[in-house]
Amino acid sequence: MSPEQDSKERYDLDVLRAAFPAWVLFCSDAGVFYATRRGVHLREADIDKGLQQTVSADDAEAFVSLLRDQTRMAVGL
C-alpha cells in the first residue's frame, strides 16, 4: 500500500460527515475527496465572494482545509 492510499484509508468519512453536516461528502474510487453543499444553491454573488458549491481535494488534509475555509466564508448564508 502506498503512503497516499494509507492516508486515505485512515481518514474516516463518517467523522467528517459529523463535523461538516452542511455538506454531502464522499470519496471517489480514484481516492479523490468531494463535498457538495446540502440544500443550498449558491447565488452568483456568493460565488463571486469565493464560495463554491462543490469542492474536491486529492488528500484528506487539503479537503478538511477547504471545508473549513468554505464554512467560515458561508456564515450568514
VENJO-V531982 format. One record per run of one state. SS is the DSSP state (helix for helix, strand for strand, loop for the rest). FROM is the first residue (numbers start at 1). TO is the last residue. If there is no record, write none. Layout:
{{SS	FROM	TO} {SS	FROM	TO}}
//
This chain:
{{loop	1	2} {helix	3	10} {loop	11	12} {helix	13	19} {loop	20	22} {strand	23	27} {loop	28	32} {strand	33	37} {loop	38	43} {helix	44	48} {loop	49	53} {strand	54	57} {loop	58	59} {helix	60	73} {loop	74	77}}
//
